[in-house]
Amino acid sequence: MESVIKKNIIVNAVSLKNGGARTILLQFFNQLILKQNDFRDFDFYLFICDGVELDARDIPISLQIVHLPVNNIVERVNWEVFGLRKWIKEKDLNVSLFVSLQSIGFFFNDKNQLIYYHNPIPVYPKRWNIWKKNETKLWIYKTIFKKIMRWSYNDNSVFIAQVKWVEQALKDTFYINGDQIHIIKPDISSFQNRIHFLNDNGAHQSDPNYIYFPATEYPYKNHLFIVNILSRLLQTAPNEEPLLSTWKIIFTLDVNTSSIYQIIKQRGLEKYFLFTGHVSYNEAMKYYQKSKLILFPSYIETFGLPLIEAAFFGKKILASDLSFVSEVLPDYDGLQMIPLTDEDAWVKALLDNINHAASFDSYLPNYETGWDDFFGLIKRYS
């Protein structure tokens, strides 16, 4: 009986360590495990960073996980430009398809590649200042890394974007044809397995009134904007201070390293904020459950998973009036979109919701695309 010649699929994910990027890796890995019977004629080689754990009882023999010591951008570029090519040559591997889960492509000009694009900085039309400490990394991504990304793409590159603005930005920035881009939403079905969080009523009556803003400290997340809104509210409506003092805005930042905290301290606003530092997934879910209001003033996102998480808990959301927000939550009654830079509108919305906190039914959108479509593209292009 003739042996089947398997198709070799390279999957690069060495930079996916935290946050939404790690979620993409975990979802891909879990979906691959579920779909292993559909890919019996394929061998997958998944490259991830040392220290990243992928938990599964039965990893198929068709999946080889390779851990690499890639801990900074220099090591990452070295791996992607030189290391991967050397690894393939040493293994004498005939690759059918290159899959990138981390926005950058592969430096093989004639090979098919499928690129899951989720880094908004290189394609967002904003300049960053290399001399500002909190913008240096963003400047590197916007200038140097953007050029490396451009070099890594070829005529056989196919892109996955999560929302429409990224699709258009890929066209405008890298001059990619529309038929090379597919919009595929991430998997949110796993939220059905989190119903126990909704049912955990553990009396929180003694908790303060929480306003939750789960975000890392990048300028585009807009923490400073929220601080400015609170300052303005206290100035324009001082009679509301007794009510405001019963609320706390939660920032998931480290009080010892956060520049935002220093600004809050200088303005004497410490009592209105709670800095939690990094929170685990379960801790984050509990903060969603406890909070009465969720803030999402970010103006650069490739999806915005906190929007889904907040709607799942039926929370009122104050968000920027950007297209990706309404695309992620197309018909959630608890979403209030506010002009991004209109401080007066944000002050009014915050004050209205503090005075009249509301809750809503748990909500999850029903997207038309998902990982089935992504794996369909793997079969199509390999």
ROSEMI-235712 format. One line per field, with one value per residue (C-alpha): x, y, z; residue number from 1. Coordinates in Angstrom, 1 decimal. Layout:
! residues N
X <- [X_...]
Y <- [Y_...]
Z <- [Z_...]
seq <- [NUM_...]
This chain:
! residues 382
X <- [0.0_1.4_2.2_0.5_2.8_1.8_1.6_4.0_2.6_4.9_3.1_5.0_3.8_6.9_5.7_2.3_2.9_0.3_-3.2_-5.1_-2.2_-1.9_-5.7_-5.2_-2.5_-4.6_-7.6_-5.6_-4.1_-7.4_-9.1_-6.3_-6.7_-10.4_-9.9_-7.1_-9.2_-9.8_-6.0_-4.7_-2.7_-1.0_2.0_2.0_5.2_4.2_6.9_6.2_8.3_9.9_7.7_4.4_2.4_-0.2_-2.3_-3.8_-4.2_-3.8_-1.5_-1.6_1.6_1.0_1.7_5.2_5.6_9.0_9.9_12.4_14.2_12.8_12.5_12.9_12.4_16.0_15.8_12.4_13.7_16.8_14.5_12.1_14.8_17.5_16.6_13.5_15.2_18.1_15.7_13.8_17.1_18.4_15.2_15.2_11.5_9.3_6.8_3.3_2.2_3.6_1.1_1.9_-0.3_1.6_1.1_4.6_5.1_7.9_11.0_10.4_9.4_7.7_5.8_2.1_1.6_-1.4_-1.0_-3.3_-2.9_-3.6_-0.9_-2.6_0.4_2.1_-1.1_-2.7_-2.2_-0.5_3.1_4.8_7.7_10.8_12.0_8.9_9.5_5.9_6.0_9.5_8.3_5.3_7.7_9.8_6.7_5.5_8.8_11.4_9.1_6.7_9.4_10.4_6.7_6.5_9.6_8.1_5.0_4.8_2.3_1.2_0.4_-3.2_-4.3_-6.8_-8.2_-10.6_-12.4_-13.1_-10.8_-7.8_-8.8_-8.8_-5.6_-3.8_-4.8_-3.7_-0.5_0.9_-1.1_-2.6_-5.5_-8.9_-9.1_-6.0_-7.8_-10.4_-12.3_-12.6_-13.7_-12.1_-13.9_-16.2_-18.1_-15.8_-17.8_-20.6_-18.2_-18.0_-21.6_-20.6_-19.2_-22.7_-24.2_-21.6_-23.5_-21.2_-22.5_-20.4_-22.6_-19.7_-17.7_-17.4_-19.1_-16.6_-15.9_-13.6_-11.1_-9.0_-6.1_-2.3_-0.6_-0.2_-1.0_-3.8_-5.6_-6.4_-5.9_-4.9_-8.1_-10.2_-8.1_-8.8_-12.5_-12.7_-10.8_-13.2_-16.2_-15.1_-14.4_-17.8_-20.0_-18.3_-21.7_-21.4_-18.1_-19.8_-21.4_-18.1_-16.2_-18.3_-17.0_-13.6_-12.2_-10.1_-6.9_-5.1_-1.8_1.1_1.0_4.8_5.7_2.7_3.3_-0.5_-0.5_2.0_-0.3_-3.2_-1.1_-0.1_-3.7_-4.8_-7.2_-5.9_-9.0_-11.0_-8.8_-7.8_-4.6_-4.7_-1.5_-1.7_-4.8_-5.3_-8.1_-10.3_-9.6_-10.5_-13.8_-14.6_-13.9_-16.3_-18.9_-18.5_-18.3_-21.3_-19.8_-17.1_-14.9_-13.4_-12.0_-9.2_-8.8_-6.6_-7.8_-7.8_-10.8_-11.4_-12.1_-13.0_-16.2_-17.3_-16.4_-18.3_-21.4_-21.3_-21.8_-24.5_-22.6_-23.1_-20.2_-19.0_-16.8_-15.3_-17.5_-15.3_-16.3_-14.7_-16.8_-20.1_-18.7_-17.7_-21.0_-23.5_-26.7_-25.9_-28.4_-25.8_-23.3_-23.1_-20.7_-19.3_-17.3_-13.6_-12.3_-15.5_-14.6_-18.0_-19.9_-17.7_-18.3_-22.0_-22.1_-20.0_-22.2_-25.4_-24.4_-23.0_-26.4_-28.4_-26.4_-28.1_-27.5_-28.5_-29.1_-26.0_-25.1_-22.9_-22.9_-23.4_-20.6_-20.8_-17.1_-14.7_-11.9_-13.6_-13.0_-9.4_-8.7_-10.6_-8.0_-5.2_-6.6_-7.2_-3.7_-1.5]
Y <- [0.0_3.4_5.8_9.1_12.1_14.6_18.3_20.2_23.4_25.8_27.9_30.8_32.2_33.0_36.5_35.5_35.5_37.8_39.3_39.1_37.7_34.8_34.2_33.8_31.2_29.3_29.4_28.2_25.4_24.2_24.3_22.3_19.6_19.5_19.3_16.8_14.1_16.6_17.1_13.5_14.2_17.2_17.7_20.9_22.5_25.1_27.5_29.3_31.1_29.4_29.7_29.6_26.6_24.8_22.5_19.5_15.8_14.3_16.2_14.4_13.0_15.2_18.3_19.1_22.0_23.8_26.1_28.9_31.4_34.5_37.2_40.5_42.1_41.5_37.8_37.7_39.3_37.1_34.0_35.1_36.3_33.7_31.1_29.6_29.2_27.4_25.1_24.1_23.4_21.3_19.2_19.0_19.9_20.6_23.2_23.4_26.5_29.0_30.2_33.3_34.0_37.2_39.7_39.4_37.2_34.9_35.7_33.0_34.9_32.1_30.3_30.5_32.2_32.8_35.7_36.4_40.2_41.7_44.4_47.8_50.1_49.7_50.4_53.1_56.6_58.2_59.3_58.3_60.1_58.0_60.3_59.8_56.8_55.4_55.8_54.4_50.9_52.2_54.2_51.1_49.2_52.1_52.7_49.9_46.9_48.2_48.0_44.5_43.4_44.9_42.8_39.7_39.8_38.5_38.0_34.7_36.2_35.9_37.9_37.5_40.6_40.7_43.9_46.0_49.0_46.7_45.3_48.8_49.7_46.7_47.9_51.5_50.7_47.6_48.0_44.6_43.5_43.1_39.4_38.6_39.7_37.7_39.1_36.3_36.9_35.2_32.4_33.6_30.3_29.5_32.1_29.5_27.6_30.6_30.7_29.9_33.4_34.8_32.5_33.4_36.0_35.9_38.9_41.9_44.4_45.7_46.4_50.0_50.9_49.8_51.2_48.8_49.6_46.5_47.7_47.9_51.2_52.2_55.8_54.7_53.0_56.5_56.1_59.8_60.8_59.0_60.9_64.1_63.3_62.7_66.0_67.9_66.3_67.3_70.9_71.3_69.4_69.8_69.0_65.4_64.8_62.9_60.5_60.2_59.3_56.1_54.9_53.6_53.4_50.3_50.4_47.1_48.9_48.6_51.4_51.2_51.6_53.4_57.0_57.4_56.8_59.7_62.0_60.9_61.5_64.9_65.9_64.4_61.9_58.7_58.0_57.6_54.9_51.3_50.0_46.2_45.5_42.5_40.3_36.7_35.6_34.5_37.8_39.8_37.9_38.7_42.4_42.4_40.7_43.2_46.4_48.5_50.3_49.4_52.0_51.4_54.8_53.1_54.4_51.7_48.1_45.2_43.7_44.7_41.5_43.5_44.6_41.0_40.2_43.2_42.4_38.8_40.1_42.4_45.6_49.1_50.1_53.6_53.3_55.5_56.0_54.1_51.6_48.5_49.0_48.7_45.9_43.9_44.6_45.1_45.2_45.3_47.5_48.3_49.9_53.7_55.1_58.6_60.9_60.0_63.5_65.1_65.6_67.2_64.3_61.8_63.8_63.8_60.1_59.2_61.3_60.0_56.4_57.0_58.4_55.8_52.6_50.0_46.3_44.3_40.7_38.7_39.1_37.4_38.3_35.7_36.2_34.7_33.7_31.9_29.4_26.9_29.5_29.9_26.2_26.1_28.6_26.3_23.5_25.8_27.3_24.3]
Z <- [0.0_-1.0_1.9_1.8_1.3_3.9_3.5_5.8_7.4_9.3_11.9_13.4_16.7_18.7_19.7_21.0_24.8_26.4_26.1_22.9_21.0_23.3_22.9_19.2_19.8_22.3_20.0_17.0_19.1_20.5_17.1_15.6_18.3_17.6_13.8_13.8_12.0_9.2_8.8_8.8_5.6_7.2_9.6_11.5_13.0_15.6_16.8_20.1_22.7_25.7_28.7_26.8_27.8_25.6_27.7_25.9_26.9_23.5_21.2_17.8_16.4_13.3_15.5_16.6_19.0_18.9_21.8_21.0_23.2_21.5_24.2_22.4_19.0_17.9_18.6_16.9_13.7_13.7_14.0_11.3_8.8_9.3_11.9_10.4_7.0_8.6_10.6_7.5_5.6_8.4_8.5_4.7_4.8_1.8_3.1_1.5_3.4_5.8_8.4_10.6_13.6_14.3_11.5_9.9_6.9_5.8_3.8_1.1_-2.1_-4.0_-1.2_-0.2_3.2_5.3_7.7_10.7_11.0_14.4_15.0_14.5_15.0_11.6_9.7_11.9_10.5_13.5_14.1_17.3_19.1_19.5_22.3_24.5_26.7_26.4_22.6_21.7_21.1_19.1_16.9_16.2_15.1_13.0_11.2_11.3_11.9_9.3_6.6_7.7_7.4_3.9_2.9_4.3_2.1_-1.4_-4.2_-2.7_0.7_2.0_5.0_7.8_9.4_12.3_11.5_8.4_9.2_9.4_6.0_4.5_6.3_4.8_1.4_2.0_3.8_1.9_-1.3_-0.9_-3.2_-1.7_-2.8_-0.8_2.5_4.4_7.5_10.1_13.6_16.6_18.5_21.2_21.7_24.7_26.7_26.9_29.2_31.6_32.6_36.1_36.4_35.7_38.4_41.0_43.0_46.0_47.8_46.9_48.7_50.6_47.5_46.2_43.0_40.4_37.0_35.2_32.5_31.6_29.4_29.3_29.5_25.9_24.9_22.5_25.3_26.6_30.4_30.6_28.8_31.6_34.3_32.5_32.3_36.0_36.7_34.5_36.1_39.6_38.4_36.6_39.0_42.5_44.2_42.8_44.7_47.6_45.1_43.1_46.2_46.5_43.2_42.1_38.6_38.2_36.1_35.6_35.9_38.4_40.9_41.3_37.6_36.1_34.8_34.9_38.6_39.1_37.2_39.4_42.5_41.4_41.0_44.3_42.7_44.3_46.2_43.0_41.5_42.2_40.6_40.5_38.5_36.2_36.9_36.0_33.7_36.6_38.5_35.4_35.1_38.7_38.2_35.2_37.4_40.3_38.2_37.3_34.3_31.8_30.0_26.6_25.3_23.2_19.7_18.2_18.3_15.9_17.7_21.3_23.3_26.5_24.6_24.2_27.8_29.2_27.1_28.2_31.8_30.7_31.7_30.5_28.2_27.5_24.3_21.6_18.6_16.2_13.5_15.1_18.3_16.5_14.3_17.4_19.2_16.4_18.5_22.2_24.1_26.8_24.4_24.5_21.9_22.5_20.2_20.9_21.7_23.1_26.8_27.6_26.1_28.1_31.3_30.8_30.0_33.0_35.3_33.9_34.4_37.9_38.9_37.0_36.8_34.6_33.8_30.7_29.6_28.9_25.2_22.7_19.0_16.3_13.8_10.4_10.2_12.5_12.8_10.4_7.7_8.7_8.6_5.3_3.9_5.1_3.0_0.1_-0.1_1.0]
seq <- [1_2_3_4_5_6_7_8_9_10_11_12_13_14_15_16_17_18_19_20_21_22_23_24_25_26_27_28_29_30_31_32_33_34_35_36_37_38_39_40_41_42_43_44_45_46_47_48_49_50_51_52_53_54_55_56_57_58_59_60_61_62_63_64_65_66_67_68_69_70_71_72_73_74_75_76_77_78_79_80_81_82_83_84_85_86_87_88_89_90_91_92_93_94_95_96_97_98_99_100_101_102_103_104_105_106_107_108_109_110_111_112_113_114_115_116_117_118_119_120_121_122_123_124_125_126_127_128_129_130_131_132_133_134_135_136_137_138_139_140_141_142_143_144_145_146_147_148_149_150_151_152_153_154_155_156_157_158_159_160_161_162_163_164_165_166_167_168_169_170_171_172_173_174_175_176_177_178_179_180_181_182_183_184_185_186_187_188_189_190_191_192_193_194_195_196_197_198_199_200_201_202_203_204_205_206_207_208_209_210_211_212_213_214_215_216_217_218_219_220_221_222_223_224_225_226_227_228_229_230_231_232_233_234_235_236_237_238_239_240_241_242_243_244_245_246_247_248_249_250_251_252_253_254_255_256_257_258_259_260_261_262_263_264_265_266_267_268_269_270_271_272_273_274_275_276_277_278_279_280_281_282_283_284_285_286_287_288_289_290_291_292_293_294_295_296_297_298_299_300_301_302_303_304_305_306_307_308_309_310_311_312_313_314_315_316_317_318_319_320_321_322_323_324_325_326_327_328_329_330_331_332_333_334_335_336_337_338_339_340_341_342_343_344_345_346_347_348_349_350_351_352_353_354_355_356_357_358_359_360_361_362_363_364_365_366_367_368_369_370_371_372_373_374_375_376_377_378_379_380_381_382]
